[in-house]
Amino acid sequence: MHRIRAEIRLKRDPADTAAAEPALQAAIAIAQSQKARSFELRAALSLAQLYCAANRDADAHAALAPAVEGFPPTQQFPELTEAQTLLATVRP
């Protein structure tokens, strides 16, 4: 729910990232506490994309790397491929 809320806010006003960032961080924390790895990955990917748009590559890497770690490669989860591609382009 937090991830979706953040994405809606960004669609309304892409320049206003102040409300989206804490919502995505909350989504990651909740997913981690519930051990919902796919939801954690989706929220981390959205947060990393937000950081990349703001030229915050180190923050993008820090948000995304833990979520991608340990995921087995699969074609059935396109967000994983997207996350791995993004992770390869940002520097820690």
N, C-alpha and C positions, 0 to 999 in steps of 0.2 A: 504494500500500500504506500509506503514512504517513497519507494522508487518511482512508482507511477505518479505520485503527487509531484515529485521533483521534475519529472519529464513533462508533465502538463504545464508547470510553471515556466519551464524553459521554452516550451513551444509558444506560450503567450508572449514572453519577453526574453529572447535569447541573451540579451545583455545583462539581465538581472540574475546573476548566479548566486547571490547572497542567500537566498532562501532554498535553492536547490542543493547546495553543498551539504548543509547539516541534515537535510532529509535523506540524502544518499548515504551519508555516514551512519545515520540511524538505521537505515535499511540493511547495511552491511552488519552492524552490530547485532541486530535482531536475528538475521540469518545465521550468523556465527553462533549465537546462543542456542538456536534451535537446530544447529548442525544441518542446515539446509544449504548445501554447497552450491547447488545450481542457482538459487536465489542470491546467494552471496556473490557469485560470479557475475550475474547480471547487474547487480547494483554496483559492484566494483568497476565493471566495464563502463557503465554510465558515468561514474565519478572520474575515471581515468580520461574519458573523452572530454569531460568538462575541464579537467586540468590541462589537457593537451591544447584545447582551444584557448586557454589563458597562458600558454607557453610555460606551463609548470610541469615539465617532463619528469623531473625527479619525484614530484608528488604523484604523478600518474603511475609511475613505476612502483612506488611504494604502496599505492592503493591496489594495484592490479596483481602484482607478483604473488602475494600470499593466496589470493583467490584462485589463481591458475595452477599453483603448485599442487602436484599430486593427482591432477585430473588425468584419467586415461584418455588417449586420443580417440576421438569418435567423430564420424561424419553426421551423426544424428543430433548433435548439439552445435549448431552453427555459431552461437555466441562464443564457444570455446575457441574456435578457429579465429574468429574476429579478435578475441582477447589476446591470443598468442601472436597474431600479426601486429597488433598495436604494441604489445610488450616488446617485441623485437625492434620496434622503431624508436622507443623512448629510452633515454639513458638514466641510470640511477643517480 
